[in-house]
Amino acid sequence: MKPVQRYQALRKASLKGLQAFEAAYMHRSFAAAAQELSITASAVSHAIQTLEEALGVLLFERARRGVVPTDEGARLYEVIRRSFGDIDEELRTILDRSSRQQVVTIQSAPSFAAIWIMPRLPAFLRAHPDLDVRLWAVHQAPDFSNSGVDVAVVYGKPPASAGVHVEPISRRERYLPVCSPKLVDGWTLPLPPSDIENFYLIQNDVSLTSWDEWIGRFAPACNSPVRGLRLDRAFMTLSAAENELGMCIESTVLVHDYLRQGRLVCPFGELAIEAAAHHLAVPKSREGLQAVRTVTDWIRSFADFDAV
């Protein structure tokens, strides 16, 4: 057989034809092979006939109650059995590897990454030495289709998508004023809202709320609040407040540890604005991966935010 003819013959030996041959060999019946492959018996017969024509040999002797493999058919079956076995083993290896994904890419709003993830990351990695975490601290919405991001903590609710599971980080996230305890040393807390005029106000320019909103709701008679720093990251406004540069208004998700550790206090008590600002987003196609589940469970377990 010339090389061109051999090539053309091999091209006709399709995967479907080989599958039909394997099933017919094992069952010794075209009808039983058809049932296994969910096709018709004539389709099995046609596939095998095409394969026989391509190879130039008979693979089965047709009998009244089934088919009997020829010597050529028996040799071909041994090759196919080994080959299909190798393919099956490799597919299982790939599937097992993907289901035990060990690299997880987290995209997080910068302040959440700085305040929550980074301080807890060393202990998490020690507890999961086989897990490789990649952390991207960016503000833009995650692109799960092209960027390789597996888990995202988003500031502001991400656009609705049928393929992405979204849940709030806290069911009762609120924005409330906080400051250094030294800033109100000697004052009786909680302060009346009108005392806001006695303090510098630090503003986060990318926040979902503002001092104007809080003042309009709780201290409408305040006509000239004293403005202070204007920053564009919550972790910077909280640092400024901790260093006694004024009061800031931030999310209970972000101020949780500061309050628990006594680094900041709530000078006006529980006068807060409710706003679901931080969300956990995970592609539904990756929720079942063990490594992704480990990371999302870790993020969910950070703290009881409602305790603030």
ABEGO torsion letter per residue (X at the ends): XBAAAAAAAAAABBAAAAAAAAAAAAAGBAAAAAAAAGBBAAAAAAAAAAAAAAAGBBABBBBAAEBBBBAAAAAAAAAAAAAAAAAAAAAAAAAAAAAABABBBBBBBAAAAAAAAAAAAAAAAAABAABBBBBBBBABBBBAAAAGBABBBBBEBBBBBAABBBBBABABBBBBBBBBAAAABGBBOBBBAAAAAABBBBBBAABABBAAAAAAAABAABABBBBBBBBABAAAAAAAAAAGAEBBBBBAAAAAAAAAAGABBBAAEABBBBBBABBBBBBAAAAABAAAAAAAAAAAAABBAAAX
